[in-house]
Amino acid sequence: MATTNPLQFIQQVRSEVSKVVWPTRREVMLTTVMVFILAALTAVFFAIVDILIRGGLEIILTQFG
């Protein structure tokens, strides 16, 4: 592995960072809102599944217990 001196390394890093396409503020906000919405929907889905499974188990256990 070739070694690079620190000055050359910093120049390469700056060159690569200048190629990055940064998202706009609007894109970041929309993405953040979508993440929160999907997280809330996932939480609701698993809460409903949990309630259904718990109810089903209670019915089964009262029948045999």
C-alpha positions in Angstrom: 0.0 0.0 0.0 1.5 3.3 -1.1 1.8 6.0 1.6 0.5 9.5 0.9 1.8 12.6 2.5 -0.7 14.6 4.6 -0.9 17.6 2.2 -1.6 15.3 -0.8 -4.2 13.4 1.3 -6.0 16.7 2.2 -6.0 17.8 -1.4 -7.5 14.5 -2.5 -10.2 14.7 0.2 -11.1 18.2 -0.8 -11.3 17.1 -4.5 -13.6 14.2 -3.6 -15.8 16.3 -1.3 -16.3 18.9 -4.1 -17.8 16.1 -6.2 -20.5 15.3 -3.7 -24.0 16.5 -4.6 -25.5 17.8 -1.4 -29.3 17.6 -0.9 -31.3 20.8 -0.7 -33.0 21.8 2.5 -36.4 20.9 1.0 -35.1 17.4 0.1 -33.8 16.9 3.6 -37.1 18.0 5.2 -39.2 15.8 2.9 -37.0 12.8 3.6 -37.2 13.4 7.3 -41.0 13.7 7.3 -41.3 10.5 5.2 -39.1 8.7 7.7 -41.3 9.8 10.6 -44.5 8.9 8.8 -43.2 5.4 7.9 -41.9 4.8 11.4 -45.4 5.8 12.8 -47.2 3.5 10.3 -44.8 0.6 11.2 -45.5 1.2 14.9 -49.2 1.2 14.4 -49.0 -2.0 12.3 -47.0 -3.9 14.9 -49.3 -2.6 17.7 -52.3 -4.0 15.9 -50.6 -7.3 15.2 -49.6 -7.5 18.9 -53.1 -6.9 20.0 -54.5 -9.5 17.6 -52.0 -12.1 18.7 -52.5 -11.4 22.4 -56.3 -11.6 21.9 -56.0 -14.9 20.1 -53.8 -16.4 22.7 -56.2 -15.3 25.5 -59.1 -17.0 23.7 -57.0 -20.2 23.2 -55.8 -20.2 26.8 -59.2 -19.6 28.3 -60.6 -22.5 26.2 -58.0 -25.0 27.5 -57.1 -23.5 30.8 
